[in-house]
């Protein structure tokens, strides 16, 4: 698989808020927006907005790329 050629490969996890890190971790675990919303007591639109913001901050095109980025982080939250 080709390596990420977007700015994301250098973006530290600290570029995200704590809630965004948690959401990114749940995306990396394969949860849907609805499942994330239920787990974090948020609305689905709020989760969708957060994911769009995360993708924008990291310069990533898709949630799959987000999951890959998250899993490559050396100090990702437990």
N, CA, C and O atoms as a GROMACS GRO file, in nm:
protein
  312
    1UNK      N    1   0.085  -0.117   0.000
    1UNK     CA    2   0.000   0.000   0.000
    1UNK      C    3   0.090   0.124   0.000
    1UNK      O    4   0.185   0.131   0.078
    2UNK      N    5   0.061   0.222  -0.087
    2UNK     CA    6   0.143   0.342  -0.090
    2UNK      C    7   0.130   0.422   0.039
    2UNK      O    8   0.024   0.425   0.102
    3UNK      N    9   0.237   0.484   0.076
    3UNK     CA   10   0.235   0.568   0.197
    3UNK      C   11   0.157   0.695   0.170
    3UNK      O   12   0.147   0.741   0.056
    4UNK      N   13   0.104   0.750   0.275
    4UNK     CA   14   0.027   0.873   0.266
    4UNK      C   15   0.116   0.986   0.217
    4UNK      O   16   0.223   1.010   0.273
    5UNK      N   17   0.074   1.054   0.114
    5UNK     CA   18   0.152   1.164   0.060
    5UNK      C   19   0.092   1.300   0.096
    5UNK      O   20   0.131   1.403   0.042
    6UNK      N   21  -0.003   1.298   0.187
    6UNK     CA   22  -0.067   1.421   0.234
    6UNK      C   23   0.011   1.473   0.355
    6UNK      O   24   0.095   1.401   0.410
    7UNK      N   25  -0.014   1.597   0.396
    7UNK     CA   26   0.052   1.650   0.514
    7UNK      C   27   0.029   1.567   0.639
    7UNK      O   28   0.101   1.581   0.738
    8UNK      N   29  -0.073   1.480   0.635
    8UNK     CA   30  -0.110   1.402   0.753
    8UNK      C   31   0.002   1.318   0.807
    8UNK      O   32   0.008   1.294   0.928
    9UNK      N   33   0.091   1.271   0.723
    9UNK     CA   34   0.192   1.179   0.772
    9UNK      C   35   0.283   1.245   0.875
    9UNK      O   36   0.351   1.176   0.951
   10UNK      N   37   0.285   1.378   0.878
   10UNK     CA   38   0.367   1.448   0.975
   10UNK      C   39   0.284   1.514   1.085
   10UNK      O   40   0.341   1.571   1.178
   11UNK      N   41   0.153   1.506   1.076
   11UNK     CA   42   0.068   1.573   1.175
   11UNK      C   43   0.069   1.493   1.305
   11UNK      O   44   0.038   1.374   1.306
   12UNK      N   45   0.103   1.559   1.415
   12UNK     CA   46   0.100   1.488   1.543
   12UNK      C   47  -0.042   1.476   1.595
   12UNK      O   48  -0.130   1.555   1.559
   13UNK      N   49  -0.063   1.378   1.678
   13UNK     CA   50  -0.196   1.358   1.734
   13UNK      C   51  -0.239   1.479   1.817
   13UNK      O   52  -0.358   1.501   1.837
   14UNK      N   53  -0.143   1.556   1.865
   14UNK     CA   54  -0.176   1.675   1.945
   14UNK      C   55  -0.238   1.785   1.860
   14UNK      O   56  -0.281   1.887   1.915
   15UNK      N   57  -0.243   1.768   1.729
   15UNK     CA   58  -0.312   1.864   1.643
   15UNK      C   59  -0.463   1.858   1.663
   15UNK      O   60  -0.536   1.947   1.620
   16UNK      N   61  -0.509   1.752   1.731
   16UNK     CA   62  -0.652   1.731   1.754
   16UNK      C   63  -0.687   1.759   1.900
   16UNK      O   64  -0.603   1.747   1.989
   17UNK      N   65  -0.813   1.796   1.923
   17UNK     CA   66  -0.861   1.810   2.060
   17UNK      C   67  -0.875   1.671   2.121
   17UNK      O   68  -0.869   1.570   2.050
   18UNK      N   69  -0.893   1.666   2.251
   18UNK     CA   70  -0.911   1.535   2.317
   18UNK      C   71  -1.032   1.461   2.262
   18UNK      O   72  -1.026   1.340   2.239
   19UNK      N   73  -1.143   1.533   2.240
   19UNK     CA   74  -1.261   1.468   2.185
   19UNK      C   75  -1.235   1.419   2.043
   19UNK      O   76  -1.279   1.311   2.006
   20UNK      N   77  -1.165   1.498   1.964
   20UNK     CA   78  -1.133   1.456   1.827
   20UNK      C   79  -1.043   1.334   1.827
   20UNK      O   80  -1.058   1.246   1.743
   21UNK      N   81  -0.951   1.327   1.921
   21UNK     CA   82  -0.864   1.208   1.932
   21UNK      C   83  -0.948   1.085   1.964
   21UNK      O   84  -0.927   0.977   1.907
   22UNK      N   85  -1.043   1.102   2.055
   22UNK     CA   86  -1.130   0.990   2.091
   22UNK      C   87  -1.213   0.945   1.972
   22UNK      O   88  -1.227   0.825   1.947
   23UNK      N   89  -1.266   1.040   1.899
   23UNK     CA   90  -1.346   1.007   1.780
   23UNK      C   91  -1.259   0.940   1.676
   23UNK      O   92  -1.300   0.841   1.615
   24UNK      N   93  -1.138   0.991   1.655
   24UNK     CA   94  -1.046   0.930   1.558
   24UNK      C   95  -1.017   0.785   1.597
   24UNK      O   96  -1.011   0.697   1.511
   25UNK      N   97  -0.999   0.761   1.726
   25UNK     CA   98  -0.974   0.624   1.772
   25UNK      C   99  -1.092   0.532   1.747
   25UNK      O  100  -1.074   0.415   1.712
   26UNK      N  101  -1.212   0.584   1.764
   26UNK     CA  102  -1.331   0.503   1.739
   26UNK      C  103  -1.351   0.478   1.590
   26UNK      O  104  -1.397   0.371   1.550
   27UNK      N  105  -1.317   0.577   1.507
   27UNK     CA  106  -1.319   0.556   1.362
   27UNK      C  107  -1.220   0.446   1.326
   27UNK      O  108  -1.250   0.358   1.246
   28UNK      N  109  -1.101   0.451   1.387
   28UNK     CA  110  -0.998   0.350   1.360
   28UNK      C  111  -1.043   0.210   1.403
   28UNK      O  112  -0.997   0.110   1.347
   29UNK      N  113  -1.133   0.203   1.501
   29UNK     CA  114  -1.187   0.073   1.545
   29UNK      C  115  -1.300   0.026   1.455
   29UNK      O  116  -1.351  -0.085   1.472
   30UNK      N  117  -1.341   0.110   1.360
   30UNK     CA  118  -1.443   0.070   1.264
   30UNK      C  119  -1.585   0.106   1.304
   30UNK      O  120  -1.680   0.058   1.242
   31UNK      N  121  -1.602   0.188   1.406
   31UNK     CA  122  -1.737   0.226   1.447
   31UNK      C  123  -1.800   0.323   1.347
   31UNK      O  124  -1.731   0.405   1.286
   32UNK      N  125  -1.929   0.313   1.332
   32UNK     CA  126  -2.005   0.404   1.247
   32UNK      C  127  -2.028   0.535   1.322
   32UNK      O  128  -2.006   0.543   1.443
   33UNK      N  129  -2.073   0.636   1.250
   33UNK     CA  130  -2.106   0.764   1.315
   33UNK      C  131  -2.213   0.743   1.423
   33UNK      O  132  -2.205   0.802   1.530
   34UNK      N  133  -2.312   0.660   1.394
   34UNK     CA  134  -2.417   0.633   1.490
   34UNK      C  135  -2.363   0.565   1.616
   34UNK      O  136  -2.404   0.599   1.727
   35UNK      N  137  -2.274   0.471   1.598
   35UNK     CA  138  -2.215   0.401   1.713
   35UNK      C  139  -2.127   0.495   1.795
   35UNK      O  140  -2.127   0.489   1.918
   36UNK      N  141  -2.053   0.581   1.727
   36UNK     CA  142  -1.970   0.679   1.796
   36UNK      C  143  -2.059   0.776   1.874
   36UNK      O  144  -2.032   0.807   1.990
   37UNK      N  145  -2.166   0.822   1.810
   37UNK     CA  146  -2.258   0.915   1.876
   37UNK      C  147  -2.316   0.853   2.002
   37UNK      O  148  -2.323   0.918   2.106
   38UNK      N  149  -2.358   0.729   1.993
   38UNK     CA  150  -2.416   0.660   2.108
   38UNK      C  151  -2.313   0.644   2.220
   38UNK      O  152  -2.343   0.669   2.337
   39UNK      N  153  -2.194   0.604   2.183
   39UNK     CA  154  -2.090   0.580   2.284
   39UNK      C  155  -2.050   0.709   2.355
   39UNK      O  156  -2.024   0.708   2.476
   40UNK      N  157  -2.045   0.821   2.280
   40UNK     CA  158  -1.998   0.948   2.339
   40UNK      C  159  -2.112   1.041   2.379
   40UNK      O  160  -2.088   1.155   2.419
   41UNK      N  161  -2.234   0.993   2.367
   41UNK     CA  162  -2.352   1.072   2.400
   41UNK      C  163  -2.356   1.204   2.320
   41UNK      O  164  -2.377   1.312   2.375
   42UNK      N  165  -2.334   1.190   2.189
   42UNK     CA  166  -2.340   1.301   2.095
   42UNK      C  167  -2.448   1.270   1.992
   42UNK      O  168  -2.498   1.158   1.986
   43UNK      N  169  -2.483   1.369   1.911
   43UNK     CA  170  -2.574   1.344   1.801
   43UNK      C  171  -2.493   1.297   1.680
   43UNK      O  172  -2.374   1.324   1.670
   44UNK      N  173  -2.559   1.228   1.589
   44UNK     CA  174  -2.491   1.185   1.466
   44UNK      C  175  -2.437   1.304   1.387
   44UNK      O  176  -2.324   1.299   1.339
   45UNK      N  177  -2.517   1.412   1.373
   45UNK     CA  178  -2.463   1.529   1.301
   45UNK      C  179  -2.340   1.588   1.370
   45UNK      O  180  -2.249   1.636   1.302
   46UNK      N  181  -2.335   1.586   1.503
   46UNK     CA  182  -2.219   1.637   1.574
   46UNK      C  183  -2.096   1.552   1.546
   46UNK      O  184  -1.986   1.604   1.528
   47UNK      N  185  -2.114   1.421   1.541
   47UNK     CA  186  -2.003   1.331   1.509
   47UNK      C  187  -1.956   1.355   1.366
   47UNK      O  188  -1.836   1.362   1.340
   48UNK      N  189  -2.050   1.366   1.273
   48UNK     CA  190  -2.014   1.391   1.133
   48UNK      C  191  -1.936   1.522   1.119
   48UNK      O  192  -1.839   1.529   1.044
   49UNK      N  193  -1.978   1.625   1.192
   49UNK     CA  194  -1.908   1.753   1.188
   49UNK      C  195  -1.767   1.738   1.244
   49UNK      O  196  -1.671   1.791   1.187
   50UNK      N  197  -1.754   1.669   1.355
   50UNK     CA  198  -1.622   1.649   1.415
   50UNK      C  199  -1.530   1.572   1.320
   50UNK      O  200  -1.412   1.607   1.306
   51UNK      N  201  -1.582   1.471   1.254
   51UNK     CA  202  -1.499   1.393   1.162
   51UNK      C  203  -1.456   1.481   1.044
   51UNK      O  204  -1.341   1.474   1.001
   52UNK      N  205  -1.547   1.563   0.992
   52UNK     CA  206  -1.508   1.655   0.884
   52UNK      C  207  -1.398   1.751   0.930
   52UNK      O  208  -1.304   1.778   0.855
   53UNK      N  209  -1.411   1.801   1.052
   53UNK     CA  210  -1.309   1.891   1.106
   53UNK      C  211  -1.175   1.820   1.123
   53UNK      O  212  -1.070   1.878   1.093
   54UNK      N  213  -1.178   1.697   1.170
   54UNK     CA  214  -1.056   1.618   1.186
   54UNK      C  215  -0.988   1.599   1.050
   54UNK      O  216  -0.868   1.619   1.036
   55UNK      N  217  -1.067   1.561   0.951
   55UNK     CA  218  -1.012   1.540   0.817
   55UNK      C  219  -0.950   1.668   0.763
   55UNK      O  220  -0.845   1.665   0.699
   56UNK      N  221  -1.015   1.781   0.789
   56UNK     CA  222  -0.963   1.910   0.743
   56UNK      C  223  -0.832   1.944   0.814
   56UNK      O  224  -0.735   1.983   0.749
   57UNK      N  225  -0.829   1.930   0.946
   57UNK     CA  226  -0.709   1.961   1.023
   57UNK      C  227  -0.590   1.877   0.976
   57UNK      O  228  -0.479   1.928   0.964
   58UNK      N  229  -0.615   1.751   0.949
   58UNK     CA  230  -0.508   1.659   0.911
   58UNK      C  231  -0.481   1.656   0.761
   58UNK      O  232  -0.381   1.598   0.717
   59UNK      N  233  -0.568   1.718   0.683
   59UNK     CA  234  -0.551   1.718   0.538
   59UNK      C  235  -0.575   1.581   0.477
   59UNK      O  236  -0.509   1.543   0.380
   60UNK      N  237  -0.668   1.507   0.534
   60UNK     CA  238  -0.698   1.372   0.487
   60UNK      C  239  -0.826   1.370   0.404
   60UNK      O  240  -0.918   1.448   0.431
   61UNK      N  241  -0.833   1.282   0.303
   61UNK     CA  242  -0.951   1.278   0.217
   61UNK      C  243  -1.066   1.192   0.267
   61UNK      O  244  -1.182   1.218   0.233
   62UNK      N  245  -1.038   1.089   0.348
   62UNK     CA  246  -1.143   0.994   0.387
   62UNK      C  247  -1.122   0.946   0.530
   62UNK      O  248  -1.015   0.961   0.588
   63UNK      N  249  -1.228   0.887   0.585
   63UNK     CA  250  -1.217   0.830   0.719
   63UNK      C  251  -1.127   0.707   0.721
   63UNK      O  252  -1.071   0.674   0.825
   64UNK      N  253  -1.112   0.640   0.610
   64UNK     CA  254  -1.018   0.527   0.603
   64UNK      C  255  -0.876   0.578   0.621
   64UNK      O  256  -0.797   0.518   0.694
   65UNK      N  257  -0.844   0.688   0.555
   65UNK     CA  258  -0.710   0.748   0.573
   65UNK      C  259  -0.693   0.794   0.717
   65UNK      O  260  -0.583   0.784   0.772
   66UNK      N  261  -0.801   0.844   0.777
   66UNK     CA  262  -0.796   0.885   0.917
   66UNK      C  263  -0.763   0.765   1.005
   66UNK      O  264  -0.678   0.774   1.094
   67UNK      N  265  -0.828   0.653   0.981
   67UNK     CA  266  -0.802   0.533   1.061
   67UNK      C  267  -0.656   0.490   1.046
   67UNK      O  268  -0.591   0.455   1.145
   68UNK      N  269  -0.604   0.492   0.925
   68UNK     CA  270  -0.464   0.454   0.903
   68UNK      C  271  -0.370   0.551   0.973
   68UNK      O  272  -0.273   0.510   1.036
   69UNK      N  273  -0.400   0.680   0.962
   69UNK     CA  274  -0.317   0.782   1.028
   69UNK      C  275  -0.316   0.755   1.179
   69UNK      O  276  -0.211   0.754   1.242
   70UNK      N  277  -0.435   0.732   1.237
   70UNK     CA  278  -0.445   0.712   1.381
   70UNK      C  279  -0.364   0.590   1.425
   70UNK      O  280  -0.292   0.596   1.524
   71UNK      N  281  -0.375   0.482   1.351
   71UNK     CA  282  -0.306   0.359   1.389
   71UNK      C  283  -0.155   0.371   1.378
   71UNK      O  284  -0.082   0.293   1.440
   72UNK      N  285  -0.107   0.467   1.300
   72UNK     CA  286   0.038   0.488   1.286
   72UNK      C  287   0.094   0.583   1.391
   72UNK      O  288   0.215   0.603   1.397
   73UNK      N  289   0.009   0.640   1.473
   73UNK     CA  290   0.056   0.734   1.575
   73UNK      C  291   0.132   0.660   1.684
   73UNK      O  292   0.083   0.560   1.736
   74UNK      N  293   0.253   0.708   1.718
   74UNK     CA  294   0.333   0.639   1.818
   74UNK      C  295   0.276   0.650   1.960
   74UNK      O  296   0.300   0.562   2.043
   75UNK      N  297   0.202   0.756   1.989
   75UNK     CA  298   0.152   0.776   2.125
   75UNK      C  299   0.002   0.795   2.124
   75UNK      O  300  -0.049   0.889   2.185
   76UNK      N  301  -0.070   0.708   2.057
   76UNK     CA  302  -0.215   0.722   2.051
   76UNK      C  303  -0.274   0.684   2.187
   76UNK      O  304  -0.218   0.601   2.259
   77UNK      N  305  -0.388   0.745   2.220
   77UNK     CA  306  -0.452   0.714   2.348
   77UNK      C  307  -0.497   0.570   2.357
   77UNK      O  308  -0.527   0.507   2.255
   78UNK      N  309  -0.502   0.518   2.478
   78UNK     CA  310  -0.542   0.378   2.499
   78UNK      C  311  -0.687   0.356   2.467
   78UNK      O  312  -0.736   0.243   2.480
   0.00000   0.00000   0.00000
